[in-house]
Amino acid sequence: RLCATSQNFSVRAASPDEMTEGIAEEGRGELLGPVSRLCAQVLYDAEHLAPSVVKDLQRRYGETRSNRGVVVVATQAEKSQGDRQDPTLVGVAGMEMVALLPNGGDAPILRSFFGPSSIDDAASEQRAREAFAPVLLRPLVSNVAVSTEHRRLGVASALMLTLEEAAGAMGFEEILLKVEESNDGAIRLYRSLGFTETEGGRFEE
């Protein structure tokens, strides 16, 4: 399990069962609820959307996920009565394997193009594969969220570096992400980590 630790927080990869309702490992708390609430609050400024975010994250990162998606979480230990340390979620980031063009652009028609109803002979299949030869499954970062009170402490950087390690362990040499043009702070962060903007408008490293 990938894990990084700083003076104030630790970062690790969450297991798929931790991102699935009701089947968390014994001795390890379920993360799906806290992760969903943090994403709803930070990404959408609407904590009441957490139930919808739960369904989306479970589909993408839970036990029944259809790709090699991974979630990394940053937690901070807080002392409670009896000096017991209960970790508090302070940041999260996800990464999915998505069919993308070389410039990072989407290939939304790839699945239907290769579907049985659209290819009725070998020649059609060959033309389809030639047309989409550049399309590859590539790691795409999403759901990067850090709680307001824990920003500018290196949490986002640690999350991204842990995702890079996860992508490297899967055999990938780069990762991509989307970012709003108006999000100057995020753009500065990603550039400081070595990301560059692709022709398709995404950042890659």
C-alpha positions as CSV (number, residue, x, y, z in Angstrom):
1,R,0.0,0.0,0.0
2,L,1.5,3.3,-1.1
3,C,2.0,5.7,1.9
4,A,3.8,9.0,2.5
5,T,4.1,10.8,5.8
6,S,4.9,14.4,6.7
7,Q,5.1,16.2,10.0
8,N,1.5,17.1,10.0
9,F,-0.3,14.4,8.0
10,S,0.0,11.1,6.2
11,V,-1.1,10.1,2.7
12,R,-2.0,6.6,1.6
13,A,-4.0,4.8,-1.1
14,A,-7.5,3.7,-0.1
15,S,-8.6,0.2,-0.8
16,P,-11.7,-0.4,-3.0
17,D,-13.6,-1.9,-0.1
18,E,-13.0,1.4,1.9
19,M,-14.8,3.1,-1.0
20,T,-17.8,0.8,-0.9
21,E,-20.7,1.1,1.5
22,G,-21.0,-1.5,4.2
23,I,-17.9,-3.7,3.5
24,A,-15.0,-1.8,5.1
25,E,-12.1,-4.0,6.3
26,E,-12.3,-5.0,10.0
27,G,-10.3,-2.5,12.0
28,R,-10.4,0.1,9.3
29,G,-13.1,2.8,9.1
30,E,-15.1,3.3,6.0
31,L,-13.8,6.2,3.9
32,L,-16.6,6.6,1.4
33,G,-18.8,8.9,3.5
34,P,-16.0,11.3,4.7
35,V,-14.5,11.4,1.2
36,S,-17.9,12.2,-0.3
37,R,-18.6,14.9,2.2
38,L,-15.2,16.6,1.6
39,C,-15.6,16.5,-2.2
40,A,-19.2,17.9,-2.0
41,Q,-18.0,20.7,0.3
42,V,-14.8,21.6,-1.5
43,L,-15.5,20.9,-5.1
44,Y,-19.2,21.8,-5.3
45,D,-19.6,24.1,-2.2
46,A,-22.7,22.1,-1.5
47,E,-22.4,19.5,1.3
48,H,-26.0,18.4,0.8
49,L,-24.8,16.8,-2.5
50,A,-22.8,14.2,-0.6
51,P,-25.3,11.4,-1.1
52,S,-25.0,11.8,-4.9
53,V,-21.2,12.0,-4.7
54,V,-21.3,8.8,-2.7
55,K,-22.9,6.9,-5.6
56,D,-20.5,8.5,-8.1
57,L,-17.3,7.7,-6.1
58,Q,-18.4,4.2,-5.3
59,R,-19.0,3.5,-9.0
60,R,-15.6,4.8,-9.9
61,Y,-13.4,3.6,-7.1
62,G,-15.4,0.9,-5.2
63,E,-15.3,-2.9,-5.3
64,T,-17.3,-3.0,-8.5
65,R,-15.3,-0.3,-10.4
66,S,-14.8,-1.1,-14.1
67,N,-11.2,0.3,-14.3
68,R,-8.1,0.5,-12.2
69,G,-9.2,3.6,-10.4
70,V,-7.4,4.6,-7.2
71,V,-8.1,7.1,-4.4
72,V,-5.4,8.5,-2.1
73,V,-6.3,10.2,1.1
74,A,-4.5,12.5,3.5
75,T,-5.3,12.2,7.2
76,Q,-4.1,14.1,10.2
77,A,-4.0,12.5,13.7
78,E,-5.8,14.4,16.3
79,K,-5.4,13.5,20.0
80,S,-8.6,12.8,21.9
81,Q,-9.3,11.7,25.5
82,G,-6.9,9.1,26.7
83,D,-4.3,10.2,24.1
84,R,-6.0,8.0,21.5
85,Q,-5.3,9.4,18.0
86,D,-8.2,9.5,15.7
87,P,-7.2,10.4,12.1
88,T,-9.2,13.2,10.4
89,L,-9.6,13.3,6.7
90,V,-8.0,16.5,5.3
91,G,-7.5,15.8,1.6
92,V,-8.4,13.4,-1.2
93,A,-7.5,12.8,-4.9
94,G,-8.6,10.2,-7.4
95,M,-7.2,8.8,-10.6
96,E,-9.0,6.8,-13.3
97,M,-7.9,5.0,-16.4
98,V,-9.7,6.7,-19.3
99,A,-9.5,6.3,-23.1
100,L,-7.8,9.4,-24.3
101,L,-6.2,10.8,-27.5
102,P,-2.5,11.7,-27.5
103,N,-3.3,15.3,-26.7
104,G,-5.4,14.3,-23.8
105,G,-8.7,14.8,-25.6
106,D,-11.7,12.5,-24.9
107,A,-12.6,9.6,-27.2
108,P,-16.3,9.3,-26.2
109,I,-17.3,7.4,-29.3
110,L,-14.7,4.7,-28.9
111,R,-16.9,2.3,-27.0
112,S,-19.8,2.6,-29.4
113,F,-17.5,2.4,-32.4
114,F,-16.2,-0.9,-31.3
115,G,-19.6,-2.2,-30.2
116,P,-21.0,-5.3,-31.9
117,S,-23.8,-3.3,-33.5
118,S,-21.4,-0.9,-35.3
119,I,-18.9,-3.4,-36.7
120,D,-20.3,-6.1,-38.9
121,D,-17.3,-7.4,-40.7
122,A,-13.5,-7.7,-40.4
123,A,-12.8,-4.8,-42.8
124,S,-14.9,-2.4,-40.7
125,E,-13.2,-3.5,-37.5
126,Q,-9.8,-3.0,-39.1
127,R,-10.8,0.5,-40.2
128,A,-12.0,1.3,-36.8
129,R,-8.8,0.2,-35.1
130,E,-6.7,2.2,-37.5
131,A,-8.8,5.3,-36.9
132,F,-8.4,5.0,-33.2
133,A,-4.9,3.6,-33.0
134,P,-3.7,6.7,-31.0
135,V,-6.3,6.1,-28.3
136,L,-4.9,4.7,-25.2
137,L,-6.0,4.1,-21.6
138,R,-4.2,6.9,-19.7
139,P,-4.4,7.9,-16.0
140,L,-6.6,11.0,-15.5
141,V,-6.6,12.7,-12.1
142,S,-9.9,14.0,-10.6
143,N,-11.6,14.9,-7.3
144,V,-8.6,16.7,-5.8
145,A,-10.0,18.3,-2.7
146,V,-8.3,19.7,0.5
147,S,-10.2,21.0,3.5
148,T,-10.0,24.8,3.8
149,E,-8.2,24.8,7.1
150,H,-5.4,22.5,5.8
151,R,-4.5,24.3,2.6
152,R,-1.0,25.6,1.9
153,L,0.5,22.9,4.1
154,G,1.7,20.6,1.2
155,V,-1.3,18.3,1.3
156,A,-2.3,18.7,-2.4
157,S,1.4,18.2,-3.4
158,A,1.6,15.0,-1.3
159,L,-1.6,13.7,-2.8
160,M,-0.4,14.3,-6.4
161,L,3.0,12.7,-5.7
162,T,1.4,9.6,-4.3
163,L,-0.8,9.4,-7.4
164,E,2.3,9.6,-9.6
165,E,3.8,6.7,-7.7
166,A,0.6,4.7,-8.2
167,A,0.6,5.4,-11.9
168,G,4.2,4.4,-12.2
169,A,3.5,1.2,-10.3
170,M,0.9,0.4,-13.0
171,G,3.4,1.0,-15.8
172,F,2.4,4.5,-16.8
173,E,4.9,7.2,-17.6
174,E,2.6,10.2,-17.3
175,I,-0.6,11.3,-15.7
176,L,-3.2,13.9,-16.9
177,L,-5.7,16.2,-15.2
178,K,-8.3,18.8,-16.0
179,V,-8.3,22.2,-14.4
180,E,-10.5,25.3,-14.8
181,E,-8.7,28.2,-16.6
182,S,-9.8,30.5,-13.8
183,N,-8.3,28.3,-11.0
184,D,-4.9,30.1,-10.9
185,G,-3.9,28.6,-7.6
186,A,-4.4,25.0,-8.9
187,I,-2.6,25.8,-12.1
188,R,0.4,27.2,-10.2
189,L,0.5,24.1,-8.1
190,Y,0.4,21.7,-11.0
191,R,3.1,23.6,-12.9
192,S,5.3,23.6,-9.8
193,L,4.9,19.8,-9.8
194,G,6.1,19.6,-13.4
195,F,2.8,19.5,-15.3
196,T,2.6,21.1,-18.7
197,E,-0.5,22.1,-20.7
198,T,-1.4,19.8,-23.6
199,E,-2.8,20.8,-27.0
200,G,-6.2,19.5,-25.9
201,G,-6.3,21.8,-22.9
202,R,-5.3,19.3,-20.1
203,F,-2.2,19.3,-18.0
204,E,0.1,16.3,-18.2
205,E,3.4,15.3,-16.5
